[in-house]
Amino acid sequence: MVGEEVPMEFPNYMCEGSKGPHIVVLGAFLAGKIFPPSDFVPDQDYGPNIKGMVSAYQIINGVTFENGCGPKTLAMMKKDCFDFEIACRHVIFEPALFVQPDGGQVWWSPLEKHQPLPRDWKPPFVIREKKD
């Protein structure tokens, strides 16, 4: 309807480099489904541990490679009775960074409606630059 505020669309992908509280939600789900690495500490960074856990979850469940956590993996999570988007909408109250397979970045916030974040907006956490 014209003038109706709708929730911001939830991103379909997240890859290594994604940052924010949604990564803690993802890590908690994965830790309950697979044996996590011994050095796994839930944090807000989609790094090597989360990447490995996502890959293990995909292999165990027959999900073809998606270069991260994408639509096929999210659909499998729903079959495991876990709706990642709904979980994020209920526990996240700040913007989150979703890195896309092409390297693009999508900021998502459950509080945003029809307007994008301001151009001068700064995230509530530090983004570390990758060092080669």
N, CA, C and O atoms as a Tinker XYZ file with bonds, in Angstrom:
   528  protein
     1  N      0.842000   -1.193000    0.000000    73     2
     2  CA     0.000000    0.000000    0.000000    64     1     3
     3  C      0.877000    1.241000    0.000000    63     2     4     5
     4  O      1.987000    1.229000    0.532000    81     3
     5  N      0.383000    2.289000   -0.587000    73     3     6
     6  CA     1.114000    3.545000   -0.648000    64     5     7
     7  C      1.269000    4.100000    0.760000    63     6     8     9
     8  O      0.305000    4.167000    1.522000    81     7
     9  N      2.486000    4.497000    1.094000    73     7    10
    10  CA     2.753000    5.099000    2.383000    64     9    11
    11  C      2.933000    4.107000    3.524000    63    10    12    13
    12  O      3.265000    4.509000    4.639000    81    11
    13  N      2.720000    2.810000    3.264000    73    11    14
    14  CA     2.876000    1.816000    4.317000    64    13    15
    15  C      4.351000    1.501000    4.524000    63    14    16    17
    16  O      5.082000    1.253000    3.564000    81    15
    17  N      4.783000    1.511000    5.781000    73    15    18
    18  CA     6.165000    1.167000    6.081000    64    17    19
    19  C      6.298000   -0.347000    6.131000    63    18    20    21
    20  O      5.510000   -1.031000    6.783000    81    19
    21  N      7.303000   -0.859000    5.434000    73    19    22
    22  CA     7.561000   -2.293000    5.433000    64    21    23
    23  C      8.965000   -2.538000    5.969000    63    22    24    25
    24  O      9.846000   -1.697000    5.794000    81    23
    25  N      9.185000   -3.681000    6.621000    73    23    26
    26  CA    10.525000   -3.966000    7.135000    64    25    27
    27  C     11.544000   -4.039000    6.004000    63    26    28    29
    28  O     11.223000   -4.419000    4.878000    81    27
    29  N     12.773000   -3.668000    6.330000    73    27    30
    30  CA    13.867000   -3.754000    5.374000    64    29    31
    31  C     14.046000   -5.218000    4.967000    63    30    32    33
    32  O     13.996000   -6.108000    5.816000    81    31
    33  N     14.255000   -5.468000    3.675000    73    31    34
    34  CA    14.430000   -6.833000    3.191000    64    33    35
    35  C     15.675000   -7.470000    3.792000    63    34    36    37
    36  O     16.734000   -6.846000    3.858000    81    35
    37  N     15.539000   -8.708000    4.225000    73    35    38
    38  CA    16.640000   -9.433000    4.846000    64    37    39
    39  C     17.586000   -9.924000    3.752000    63    38    40    41
    40  O     17.126000  -10.503000    2.768000    81    39
    41  N     18.898000   -9.709000    3.896000    73    39    42
    42  CA    19.850000  -10.155000    2.864000    64    41    43
    43  C     19.856000  -11.681000    2.709000    63    42    44    45
    44  O     19.701000  -12.415000    3.686000    81    43
    45  N     20.038000  -12.145000    1.470000    73    43    46
    46  CA    20.049000  -13.575000    1.177000    64    45    47
    47  C     21.396000  -14.236000    1.406000    63    46    48    49
    48  O     21.475000  -15.462000    1.487000    81    47
    49  N     22.454000  -13.450000    1.511000    73    47    50
    50  CA    23.796000  -14.014000    1.648000    64    49    51
    51  C     24.557000  -13.338000    2.774000    63    50    52    53
    52  O     24.303000  -12.184000    3.116000    81    51
    53  N     25.499000  -14.085000    3.343000    73    51    54
    54  CA    26.524000  -13.502000    4.198000    64    53    55
    55  C     27.769000  -14.365000    4.030000    63    54    56    57
    56  O     27.697000  -15.594000    4.027000    81    55
    57  N     28.890000  -13.708000    3.891000    73    55    58
    58  CA    30.157000  -14.389000    3.653000    64    57    59
    59  C     31.189000  -13.915000    4.658000    63    58    60    61
    60  O     30.922000  -13.048000    5.489000    81    59
    61  N     32.378000  -14.505000    4.562000    73    59    62
    62  CA    33.477000  -14.101000    5.432000    64    61    63
    63  C     33.656000  -12.589000    5.335000    63    62    64    65
    64  O     33.646000  -12.019000    4.244000    81    63
    65  N     33.818000  -11.956000    6.482000    73    63    66
    66  CA    33.930000  -10.498000    6.543000    64    65    67
    67  C     32.669000   -9.839000    7.077000    63    66    68    69
    68  O     32.698000   -8.671000    7.464000    81    67
    69  N     31.552000  -10.579000    7.102000    73    67    70
    70  CA    30.317000  -10.045000    7.674000    64    69    71
    71  C     30.543000   -9.792000    9.157000    63    70    72    73
    72  O     31.285000  -10.523000    9.813000    81    71
    73  N     29.900000   -8.749000    9.682000    73    71    74
    74  CA    30.109000   -8.382000   11.082000    64    73    75
    75  C     28.797000   -7.925000   11.711000    63    74    76    77
    76  O     27.960000   -7.297000   11.063000    81    75
    77  N     28.645000   -8.255000   12.982000    73    75    78
    78  CA    27.478000   -7.800000   13.718000    64    77    79
    79  C     26.883000   -8.908000   14.560000    63    78    80    81
    80  O     27.360000  -10.042000   14.534000    81    79
    81  N     25.839000   -8.582000   15.309000    73    79    82
    82  CA    25.239000   -9.542000   16.228000    64    81    83
    83  C     24.613000  -10.751000   15.531000    63    82    84    85
    84  O     24.426000  -11.793000   16.159000    81    83
    85  N     24.290000  -10.627000   14.251000    73    83    86
    86  CA    23.719000  -11.765000   13.526000    64    85    87
    87  C     24.706000  -12.927000   13.426000    63    86    88    89
    88  O     24.296000  -14.079000   13.283000    81    87
    89  N     25.998000  -12.632000   13.500000    73    87    90
    90  CA    27.011000  -13.684000   13.450000    64    89    91
    91  C     26.988000  -14.502000   14.748000    63    90    92    93
    92  O     27.225000  -15.710000   14.724000    81    91
    93  N     26.704000  -13.849000   15.871000    73    91    94
    94  CA    26.576000  -14.575000   17.139000    64    93    95
    95  C     25.364000  -15.514000   17.056000    63    94    96    97
    96  O     25.432000  -16.654000   17.514000    81    95
    97  N     24.266000  -15.041000   16.478000    73    95    98
    98  CA    23.068000  -15.865000   16.308000    64    97    99
    99  C     23.401000  -17.078000   15.435000    63    98   100   101
   100  O     23.040000  -18.205000   15.775000    81    99
   101  N     24.081000  -16.854000   14.322000    73    99   102
   102  CA    24.474000  -17.938000   13.422000    64   101   103
   103  C     25.400000  -18.919000   14.134000    63   102   104   105
   104  O     25.208000  -20.131000   14.039000    81   103
   105  N     26.400000  -18.406000   14.845000    73   103   106
   106  CA    27.351000  -19.253000   15.554000    64   105   107
   107  C     26.686000  -20.115000   16.610000    63   106   108   109
   108  O     27.041000  -21.283000   16.768000    81   107
   109  N     25.728000  -19.557000   17.336000    73   107   110
   110  CA    25.017000  -20.323000   18.368000    64   109   111
   111  C     24.225000  -21.464000   17.735000    63   110   112   113
   112  O     24.216000  -22.578000   18.257000    81   111
   113  N     23.566000  -21.191000   16.620000    73   111   114
   114  CA    22.827000  -22.254000   15.925000    64   113   115
   115  C     23.779000  -23.350000   15.465000    63   114   116   117
   116  O     23.543000  -24.532000   15.713000    81   115
   117  N     24.858000  -22.951000   14.793000    73   115   118
   118  CA    25.802000  -23.941000   14.255000    64   117   119
   119  C     26.473000  -24.757000   15.355000    63   118   120   121
   120  O     26.690000  -25.958000   15.194000    81   119
   121  N     26.800000  -24.112000   16.467000    73   119   122
   122  CA    27.441000  -24.824000   17.579000    64   121   123
   123  C     26.533000  -25.915000   18.127000    63   122   124   125
   124  O     27.017000  -26.915000   18.657000    81   123
   125  N     25.237000  -25.737000   18.009000    73   123   126
   126  CA    24.289000  -26.749000   18.455000    64   125   127
   127  C     24.063000  -27.860000   17.444000    63   126   128   129
   128  O     23.497000  -28.900000   17.779000    81   127
   129  N     24.503000  -27.647000   16.206000    73   127   130
   130  CA    24.270000  -28.628000   15.141000    64   129   131
   131  C     25.501000  -29.432000   14.768000    63   130   132   133
   132  O     25.382000  -30.572000   14.317000    81   131
   133  N     26.685000  -28.854000   14.948000    73   131   134
   134  CA    27.928000  -29.548000   14.600000    64   133   135
   135  C     28.904000  -29.394000   15.758000    63   134   136   137
   136  O     28.677000  -28.597000   16.668000    81   135
   137  N     29.956000  -30.137000   15.722000    73   135   138
   138  CA    30.976000  -30.016000   16.765000    64   137   139
   139  C     31.845000  -28.810000   16.425000    63   138   140   141
   140  O     32.585000  -28.849000   15.442000    81   139
   141  N     31.773000  -27.733000   17.219000    73   139   142
   142  CA    32.528000  -26.520000   16.878000    64   141   143
   143  C     34.028000  -26.700000   17.126000    63   142   144   145
   144  O     34.425000  -27.557000   17.915000    81   143
   145  N     34.859000  -25.902000   16.460000    73   143   146
   146  CA    36.304000  -25.952000   16.708000    64   145   147
   147  C     36.606000  -25.661000   18.178000    63   146   148   149
   148  O     35.851000  -24.951000   18.841000    81   147
   149  N     37.698000  -26.204000   18.679000    73   147   150
   150  CA    38.038000  -26.032000   20.097000    64   149   151
   151  C     38.286000  -24.575000   20.462000    63   150   152   153
   152  O     38.101000  -24.183000   21.614000    81   151
   153  N     38.709000  -23.764000   19.480000    73   151   154
   154  CA    38.977000  -22.349000   19.768000    64   153   155
   155  C     37.790000  -21.452000   19.415000    63   154   156   157
   156  O     37.944000  -20.233000   19.341000    81   155
   157  N     36.599000  -22.040000   19.195000    73   155   158
   158  CA    35.429000  -21.244000   18.822000    64   157   159
   159  C     34.936000  -20.415000   19.990000    63   158   160   161
   160  O     34.645000  -20.939000   21.066000    81   159
   161  N     34.848000  -19.125000   19.767000    73   159   162
   162  CA    34.276000  -18.184000   20.728000    64   161   163
   163  C     33.268000  -17.350000   19.941000    63   162   164   165
   164  O     33.648000  -16.655000   18.998000    81   163
   165  N     31.989000  -17.410000   20.314000    73   163   166
   166  CA    31.007000  -16.618000   19.570000    64   165   167
   167  C     31.346000  -15.132000   19.642000    63   166   168   169
   168  O     31.459000  -14.556000   20.725000    81   167
   169  N     31.501000  -14.536000   18.491000    73   167   170
   170  CA    31.739000  -13.097000   18.432000    64   169   171
   171  C     30.980000  -12.543000   17.229000    63   170   172   173
   172  O     30.195000  -13.254000   16.601000    81   171
   173  N     31.211000  -11.310000   16.921000    73   171   174
   174  CA    30.450000  -10.653000   15.863000    64   173   175
   175  C     31.203000  -10.632000   14.531000    63   174   176   177
   176  O     30.965000   -9.754000   13.702000    81   175
   177  N     32.102000  -11.583000   14.322000    73   175   178
   178  CA    32.937000  -11.599000   13.127000    64   177   179
   179  C     32.788000  -12.925000   12.388000    63   178   180   181
   180  O     33.049000  -13.983000   12.962000    81   179
   181  N     32.372000  -12.883000   11.125000    73   179   182
   182  CA    32.297000  -14.073000   10.276000    64   181   183
   183  C     33.714000  -14.323000    9.778000    63   182   184   185
   184  O     34.095000  -13.883000    8.694000    81   183
   185  N     34.481000  -15.035000   10.585000    73   183   186
   186  CA    35.864000  -15.339000   10.260000    64   185   187
   187  C     36.041000  -16.803000    9.922000    63   186   188   189
   188  O     35.082000  -17.479000    9.550000    81   187
   189  N     37.270000  -17.301000   10.050000    73   187   190
   190  CA    37.569000  -18.684000    9.679000    64   189   191
   191  C     36.748000  -19.735000   10.436000    63   190   192   193
   192  O     36.345000  -20.731000    9.835000    81   191
   193  N     36.493000  -19.545000   11.721000    73   191   194
   194  CA    35.713000  -20.539000   12.470000    64   193   195
   195  C     34.281000  -20.633000   11.968000    63   194   196   197
   196  O     33.781000  -21.732000   11.729000    81   195
   197  N     33.623000  -19.508000   11.806000    73   195   198
   198  CA    32.239000  -19.530000   11.298000    64   197   199
   199  C     32.222000  -20.068000    9.880000    63   198   200   201
   200  O     31.347000  -20.857000    9.523000    81   199
   201  N     33.186000  -19.648000    9.069000    73   199   202
   202  CA    33.258000  -20.133000    7.686000    64   201   203
   203  C     33.358000  -21.658000    7.678000    63   202   204   205
   204  O     32.652000  -22.320000    6.918000    81   203
   205  N     34.231000  -22.219000    8.519000    73   203   206
   206  CA    34.380000  -23.666000    8.602000    64   205   207
   207  C     33.135000  -24.358000    9.116000    63   206   208   209
   208  O     32.773000  -25.434000    8.641000    81   207
   209  N     32.474000  -23.735000   10.093000    73   207   210
   210  CA    31.257000  -24.315000   10.652000    64   209   211
   211  C     30.122000  -24.308000    9.624000    63   210   212   213
   212  O     29.359000  -25.269000    9.529000    81   211
   213  N     30.017000  -23.218000    8.856000    73   211   214
   214  CA    29.001000  -23.154000    7.798000    64   213   215
   215  C     29.280000  -24.243000    6.765000    63   214   216   217
   216  O     28.363000  -24.948000    6.341000    81   215
   217  N     30.543000  -24.383000    6.360000    73   215   218
   218  CA    30.904000  -25.415000    5.374000    64   217   219
   219  C     30.571000  -26.811000    5.890000    63   218   220   221
   220  O     30.035000  -27.636000    5.151000    81   219
   221  N     30.887000  -27.079000    7.162000    73   219   222
   222  CA    30.585000  -28.392000    7.750000    64   221   223
   223  C     29.082000  -28.634000    7.766000    63   222   224   225
   224  O     28.629000  -29.730000    7.435000    81   223
   225  N     28.306000  -27.627000    8.145000    73   223   226
   226  CA    26.844000  -27.749000    8.168000    64   225   227
   227  C     26.320000  -28.042000    6.764000    63   226   228   229
   228  O     25.429000  -28.872000    6.588000    81   227
   229  N     26.885000  -27.349000    5.760000    73   227   230
   230  CA    26.452000  -27.572000    4.378000    64   229   231
   231  C     26.774000  -29.002000    3.938000    63   230   232   233
   232  O     25.935000  -29.659000    3.321000    81   231
   233  N     27.968000  -29.489000    4.245000    73   231   234
   234  CA    28.371000  -30.839000    3.845000    64   233   235
   235  C     27.478000  -31.884000    4.518000    63   234   236   237
   236  O     26.983000  -32.802000    3.865000    81   235
   237  N     27.281000  -31.734000    5.819000    73   235   238
   238  CA    26.459000  -32.687000    6.582000    64   237   239
   239  C     25.042000  -32.761000    6.020000    63   238   240   241
   240  O     24.423000  -33.825000    6.010000    81   239
   241  N     24.534000  -31.611000    5.550000    73   239   242
   242  CA    23.147000  -31.537000    5.080000    64   241   243
   243  C     22.995000  -31.584000    3.563000    63   242   244   245
   244  O     21.892000  -31.406000    3.046000    81   243
   245  N     24.085000  -31.820000    2.850000    73   243   246
   246  CA    24.012000  -31.955000    1.397000    64   245   247
   247  C     23.719000  -30.663000    0.653000    63   246   248   249
   248  O     23.167000  -30.684000   -0.447000    81   247
   249  N     24.085000  -29.546000    1.250000    73   247   250
   250  CA    23.885000  -28.251000    0.592000    64   249   251
   251  C     25.077000  -27.989000   -0.320000    63   250   252   253
   252  O     26.226000  -28.069000    0.115000    81   251
   253  N     24.806000  -27.676000   -1.581000    73   251   254
   254  CA    25.892000  -27.399000   -2.514000    64   253   255
   255  C     26.577000  -26.091000   -2.153000    63   254   256   257
   256  O     25.973000  -25.214000   -1.535000    81   255
   257  N     27.830000  -25.967000   -2.539000    73   255   258
   258  CA    28.657000  -24.810000   -2.206000    64   257   259
   259  C     27.976000  -23.505000   -2.596000    63   258   260   261
   260  O     27.478000  -23.361000   -3.713000    81   259
   261  N     27.961000  -22.557000   -1.664000    73   259   262
   262  CA    27.332000  -21.248000   -1.902000    64   261   263
   263  C     28.285000  -20.084000   -1.663000    63   262   264   265
   264  O     27.866000  -18.930000   -1.750000    81   263
   265  N     29.551000  -20.352000   -1.366000    73   263   266
   266  CA    30.492000  -19.281000   -1.034000    64   265   267
   267  C     30.008000  -18.493000    0.173000    63   266   268   269
   268  O     29.992000  -17.262000    0.155000    81   267
   269  N     29.620000  -19.196000    1.208000    73   267   270
   270  CA    29.127000  -18.561000    2.422000    64   269   271
   271  C     27.776000  -19.122000    2.796000    63   270   272   273
   272  O     27.402000  -20.216000    2.372000    81   271
   273  N     27.059000  -18.377000    3.582000    73   271   274
   274  CA    25.728000  -18.780000    4.027000    64   273   275
   275  C     24.709000  -18.078000    3.143000    63   274   276   277
   276  O     24.473000  -16.878000    3.280000    81   275
   277  N     24.107000  -18.840000    2.234000    73   275   278
   278  CA    23.176000  -18.260000    1.265000    64   277   279
   279  C     21.800000  -18.886000    1.354000    63   278   280   281
   280  O     21.467000  -19.537000    2.344000    81   279
   281  N     20.993000  -18.688000    0.306000    73   279   282
   282  CA    19.604000  -19.149000    0.321000    64   281   283
   283  C     19.430000  -20.645000    0.580000    63   282   284   285
   284  O     18.503000  -21.044000    1.285000    81   283
   285  N     20.307000  -21.476000    0.020000    73   283   286
   286  CA    20.178000  -22.922000    0.226000    64   285   287
   287  C     20.452000  -23.291000    1.681000    63   286   288   289
   288  O     19.761000  -24.130000    2.258000    81   287
   289  N     21.459000  -22.661000    2.264000    73   287   290
   290  CA    21.798000  -22.927000    3.661000    64   289   291
   291  C     20.688000  -22.409000    4.584000    63   290   292   293
   292  O     20.306000  -23.084000    5.540000    81   291
   293  N     20.177000  -21.212000    4.293000    73   291   294
   294  CA    19.094000  -20.652000    5.108000    64   293   295
   295  C     17.840000  -21.524000    5.018000    63   294   296   297
   296  O     17.127000  -21.692000    6.008000    81   295
   297  N     17.570000  -22.082000    3.822000    73   295   298
   298  CA    16.417000  -22.979000    3.667000    64   297   299
   299  C     16.618000  -24.255000    4.479000    63   298   300   301
   300  O     15.671000  -24.763000    5.079000    81   299
   301  N     17.850000  -24.778000    4.501000    73   299   302
   302  CA    18.135000  -25.974000    5.298000    64   301   303
   303  C     17.958000  -25.679000    6.789000    63   302   304   305
   304  O     17.471000  -26.525000    7.540000    81   303
   305  N     18.356000  -24.476000    7.212000    73   303   306
   306  CA    18.163000  -24.103000    8.619000    64   305   307
   307  C     16.679000  -24.112000    8.975000    63   306   308   309
   308  O     16.300000  -24.536000   10.067000    81   307
   309  N     15.844000  -23.645000    8.052000    73   307   310
   310  CA    14.397000  -23.662000    8.309000    64   309   311
   311  C     13.899000  -25.097000    8.462000    63   310   312   313
   312  O     13.035000  -25.377000    9.292000    81   311
   313  N     14.456000  -26.011000    7.645000    73   311   314
   314  CA    14.074000  -27.419000    7.778000    64   313   315
   315  C     14.513000  -27.969000    9.131000    63   314   316   317
   316  O     13.912000  -28.910000    9.650000    81   315
   317  N     15.570000  -27.375000    9.704000    73   315   318
   318  CA    16.037000  -27.735000   11.045000    64   317   319
   319  C     15.294000  -26.950000   12.128000    63   318   320   321
   320  O     15.738000  -26.877000   13.274000    81   319
   321  N     14.156000  -26.364000   11.745000    73   319   322
   322  CA    13.296000  -25.608000   12.672000    64   321   323
   323  C     13.980000  -24.360000   13.230000    63   322   324   325
   324  O     13.751000  -23.980000   14.378000    81   323
   325  N     14.822000  -23.726000   12.409000    73   323   326
   326  CA    15.482000  -22.490000   12.824000    64   325   327
   327  C     15.367000  -21.481000   11.692000    63   326   328   329
   328  O     16.002000  -21.636000   10.649000    81   327
   329  N     14.559000  -20.451000   11.896000    73   327   330
   330  CA    14.417000  -19.388000   10.903000    64   329   331
   331  C     15.371000  -18.264000   11.279000    63   330   332   333
   332  O     15.099000  -17.479000   12.188000    81   331
   333  N     16.483000  -18.198000   10.574000    73   331   334
   334  CA    17.538000  -17.240000   10.891000    64   333   335
   335  C     17.031000  -15.800000   10.837000    63   334   336   337
   336  O     17.359000  -14.995000   11.709000    81   335
   337  N     16.240000  -15.472000    9.824000    73   335   338
   338  CA    15.727000  -14.103000    9.717000    64   337   339
   339  C     14.860000  -13.743000   10.918000    63   338   340   341
   340  O     15.027000  -12.670000   11.497000    81   339
   341  N     13.949000  -14.613000   11.295000    73   339   342
   342  CA    13.079000  -14.331000   12.447000    64   341   343
   343  C     13.913000  -14.205000   13.718000    63   342   344   345
   344  O     13.671000  -13.315000   14.534000    81   343
   345  N     14.894000  -15.091000   13.889000    73   343   346
   346  CA    15.768000  -15.003000   15.064000    64   345   347
   347  C     16.476000  -13.653000   15.104000    63   346   348   349
   348  O     16.553000  -13.016000   16.155000    81   347
   349  N     16.990000  -13.221000   13.963000    73   347   350
   350  CA    17.687000  -11.936000   13.907000    64   349   351
   351  C     16.740000  -10.778000   14.202000    63   350   352   353
   352  O     17.104000   -9.848000   14.923000    81   351
   353  N     15.534000  -10.827000   13.655000    73   351   354
   354  CA    14.571000   -9.741000   13.890000    64   353   355
   355  C     14.167000   -9.645000   15.360000    63   354   356   357
   356  O     13.734000   -8.583000   15.808000    81   355
   357  N     14.300000  -10.735000   16.117000    73   355   358
   358  CA    13.910000  -10.731000   17.528000    64   357   359
   359  C     15.040000  -10.394000   18.487000    63   358   360   361
   360  O     14.780000   -9.985000   19.619000    81   359
   361  N     16.278000  -10.554000   18.066000    73   359   362
   362  CA    17.377000  -10.337000   19.020000    64   361   363
   363  C     18.368000   -9.260000   18.602000    63   362   364   365
   364  O     19.259000   -8.915000   19.378000    81   363
   365  N     18.235000   -8.726000   17.403000    73   363   366
   366  CA    19.182000   -7.714000   16.937000    64   365   367
   367  C     18.514000   -6.343000   16.969000    63   366   368   369
   368  O     17.408000   -6.155000   16.462000    81   367
   369  N     19.216000   -5.395000   17.578000    73   367   370
   370  CA    18.661000   -4.048000   17.691000    64   369   371
   371  C     19.617000   -2.995000   17.159000    63   370   372   373
   372  O     19.499000   -1.814000   17.485000    81   371
   373  N     20.564000   -3.430000   16.338000    73   371   374
   374  CA    21.513000   -2.499000   15.726000    64   373   375
   375  C     21.828000   -2.993000   14.328000    63   374   376   377
   376  O     21.632000   -4.173000   14.036000    81   375
   377  N     22.309000   -2.125000   13.462000    73   375   378
   378  CA    22.618000   -2.541000   12.093000    64   377   379
   379  C     23.693000   -3.630000   12.051000    63   378   380   381
   380  O     24.575000   -3.692000   12.907000    81   379
   381  N     23.592000   -4.476000   11.041000    73   379   382
   382  CA    24.525000   -5.585000   10.857000    64   381   383
   383  C     25.041000   -5.564000    9.420000    63   382   384   385
   384  O     24.308000   -5.221000    8.493000    81   383
   385  N     26.300000   -5.931000    9.247000    73   383   386
   386  CA    26.945000   -5.939000    7.925000    64   385   387
   387  C     26.917000   -7.343000    7.344000    63   386   388   389
   388  O     27.419000   -8.285000    7.957000    81   387
   389  N     26.326000   -7.483000    6.153000    73   387   390
   390  CA    26.301000   -8.743000    5.421000    64   389   391
   391  C     27.193000   -8.575000    4.192000    63   390   392   393
   392  O     26.859000   -7.823000    3.276000    81   391
   393  N     28.331000   -9.278000    4.174000    73   391   394
   394  CA    29.205000   -9.247000    3.005000    64   393   395
   395  C     28.657000  -10.248000    1.993000    63   394   396   397
   396  O     28.324000  -11.380000    2.344000    81   395
   397  N     28.568000   -9.823000    0.742000    73   395   398
   398  CA    27.989000  -10.627000   -0.318000    64   397   399
   399  C     29.074000  -11.413000   -1.069000    63   398   400   401
   400  O     30.254000  -11.076000   -0.973000    81   399
   401  N     28.680000  -12.467000   -1.822000    73   399   402
   402  CA    29.670000  -13.273000   -2.541000    64   401   403
   403  C     30.561000  -12.469000   -3.488000    63   402   404   405
   404  O     31.709000  -12.845000   -3.723000    81   403
   405  N     30.044000  -11.366000   -4.032000    73   403   406
   406  CA    30.847000  -10.551000   -4.948000    64   405   407
   407  C     31.700000   -9.524000   -4.209000    63   406   408   409
   408  O     32.362000   -8.702000   -4.843000    81   407
   409  N     31.693000   -9.562000   -2.878000    73   407   410
   410  CA    32.459000   -8.618000   -2.073000    64   409   411
   411  C     31.674000   -7.378000   -1.685000    63   410   412   413
   412  O     32.141000   -6.576000   -0.876000    81   411
   413  N     30.490000   -7.214000   -2.250000    73   411   414
   414  CA    29.650000   -6.071000   -1.900000    64   413   415
   415  C     29.201000   -6.157000   -0.456000    63   414   416   417
   416  O     29.262000   -7.222000    0.159000    81   415
   417  N     28.749000   -5.038000    0.085000    73   415   418
   418  CA    28.320000   -4.977000    1.478000    64   417   419
   419  C     26.876000   -4.496000    1.562000    63   418   420   421
   420  O     26.479000   -3.545000    0.889000    81   419
   421  N     26.105000   -5.172000    2.400000    73   419   422
   422  CA    24.717000   -4.786000    2.635000    64   421   423
   423  C     24.556000   -4.570000    4.135000    63   422   424   425
   424  O     24.813000   -5.470000    4.934000    81   423
   425  N     24.126000   -3.365000    4.508000    73   423   426
   426  CA    23.798000   -3.091000    5.916000    64   425   427
   427  C     22.327000   -3.364000    6.098000    63   426   428   429
   428  O     21.497000   -2.902000    5.316000    81   427
   429  N     22.000000   -4.125000    7.145000    73   427   430
   430  CA    20.612000   -4.469000    7.435000    64   429   431
   431  C     20.311000   -4.133000    8.883000    63   430   432   433
   432  O     21.144000   -4.331000    9.767000    81   431
   433  N     19.126000   -3.627000    9.114000    73   431   434
   434  CA    18.690000   -3.334000   10.470000    64   433   435
   435  C     17.226000   -3.713000   10.609000    63   434   436   437
   436  O     16.414000   -3.343000    9.762000    81   435
   437  N     16.869000   -4.448000   11.665000    73   435   438
   438  CA    15.464000   -4.793000   11.864000    64   437   439
   439  C     14.624000   -3.572000   12.216000    63   438   440   441
   440  O     13.396000   -3.617000   12.138000    81   439
   441  N     15.275000   -2.494000   12.598000    73   439   442
   442  CA    14.556000   -1.282000   12.981000    64   441   443
   443  C     14.306000   -0.361000   11.794000    63   442   444   445
   444  O     13.456000    0.527000   11.864000    81   443
   445  N     15.042000   -0.568000   10.703000    73   443   446
   446  CA    14.858000    0.263000    9.521000    64   445   447
   447  C     13.558000   -0.124000    8.830000    63   446   448   449
   448  O     13.179000   -1.295000    8.804000    81   447
   449  N     12.902000    0.842000    8.288000    73   447   450
   450  CA    11.678000    0.555000    7.545000    64   449   451
   451  C     11.928000    0.819000    6.064000    63   450   452   453
   452  O     12.573000    0.006000    5.402000    81   451
   453  N     11.447000    1.907000    5.539000    73   451   454
   454  CA    11.546000    2.139000    4.109000    64   453   455
   455  C     12.725000    3.009000    3.698000    63   454   456   457
   456  O     12.940000    3.214000    2.503000    81   455
   457  N     13.485000    3.523000    4.639000    73   455   458
   458  CA    14.604000    4.391000    4.299000    64   457   459
   459  C     15.932000    3.687000    4.559000    63   458   460   461
   460  O     16.051000    2.934000    5.526000    81   459
   461  N     16.932000    3.922000    3.707000    73   459   462
   462  CA    18.259000    3.361000    3.980000    64   461   463
   463  C     18.931000    4.127000    5.117000    63   462   464   465
   464  O     18.489000    5.214000    5.491000    81   463
   465  N     19.999000    3.551000    5.661000    73   463   466
   466  CA    20.764000    4.242000    6.702000    64   465   467
   467  C     21.404000    5.493000    6.114000    63   466   468   469
   468  O     21.714000    5.510000    4.923000    81   467
   469  N     21.611000    6.539000    6.909000    73   467   470
   470  CA    22.258000    7.745000    6.403000    64   469   471
   471  C     23.667000    7.437000    5.904000    63   470   472   473
   472  O     24.336000    6.549000    6.433000    81   471
   473  N     24.120000    8.176000    4.880000    73   471   474
   474  CA    25.448000    7.941000    4.302000    64   473   475
   475  C     26.565000    8.126000    5.315000    63   474   476   477
   476  O     27.592000    7.455000    5.218000    81   475
   477  N     26.394000    9.011000    6.280000    73   475   478
   478  CA    27.449000    9.267000    7.260000    64   477   479
   479  C     27.331000    8.379000    8.500000    63   478   480   481
   480  O     28.040000    8.593000    9.482000    81   479
   481  N     26.438000    7.385000    8.460000    73   479   482
   482  CA    26.253000    6.493000    9.596000    64   481   483
   483  C     27.508000    5.657000    9.818000    63   482   484   485
   484  O     28.118000    5.178000    8.862000    81   483
   485  N     27.889000    5.486000   11.070000    73   483   486
   486  CA    29.050000    4.662000   11.444000    64   485   487
   487  C     28.558000    3.451000   12.226000    63   486   488   489
   488  O     27.659000    3.583000   13.056000    81   487
   489  N     29.136000    2.254000   11.975000    73   487   490
   490  CA    28.706000    1.059000   12.701000    64   489   491
   491  C     29.067000    1.148000   14.177000    63   490   492   493
   492  O     29.987000    1.876000   14.549000    81   491
   493  N     28.340000    0.404000   15.029000    73   491   494
   494  CA    28.593000    0.440000   16.476000    64   493   495
   495  C     29.764000   -0.453000   16.895000    63   494   496   497
   496  O     29.953000   -0.709000   18.084000    81   495
   497  N     30.542000   -0.923000   15.932000    73   495   498
   498  CA    31.700000   -1.755000   16.221000    64   497   499
   499  C     32.796000   -1.400000   15.235000    63   498   500   501
   500  O     32.541000   -0.737000   14.230000    81   499
   501  N     33.999000   -1.834000   15.514000    73   499   502
   502  CA    35.145000   -1.506000   14.668000    64   501   503
   503  C     35.260000   -2.536000   13.555000    63   502   504   505
   504  O     35.205000   -3.741000   13.801000    81   503
   505  N     35.420000   -2.055000   12.340000    73   503   506
   506  CA    35.647000   -2.949000   11.197000    64   505   507
   507  C     37.143000   -2.966000   10.948000    63   506   508   509
   508  O     37.755000   -1.947000   10.628000    81   507
   509  N     37.719000   -4.162000   11.105000    73   507   510
   510  CA    39.159000   -4.303000   10.868000    64   509   511
   511  C     39.394000   -4.514000    9.381000    63   510   512   513
   512  O     38.690000   -5.296000    8.740000    81   511
   513  N     40.358000   -3.836000    8.848000    73   511   514
   514  CA    40.719000   -4.018000    7.450000    64   513   515
   515  C     41.509000   -5.312000    7.330000    63   514   516   517
   516  O     42.312000   -5.638000    8.204000    81   515
   517  N     41.277000   -6.061000    6.229000    73   515   518
   518  CA    42.056000   -7.269000    5.990000    64   517   519
   519  C     43.472000   -6.892000    5.653000    63   518   520   521
   520  O     43.706000   -5.968000    4.875000    81   519
   521  N     44.428000   -7.606000    6.236000    73   519   522
   522  CA    45.829000   -7.374000    5.934000    64   521   523
   523  C     46.322000   -8.511000    5.066000    63   522   524   525
   524  O     46.108000   -9.684000    5.369000    81   523
   525  N     46.983000   -8.146000    3.985000    73   523   526
   526  CA    47.501000   -9.184000    3.069000    64   525   527
   527  C     48.781000   -9.780000    3.561000    63   526   528
   528  O     49.343000  -10.660000    2.909000    81   527
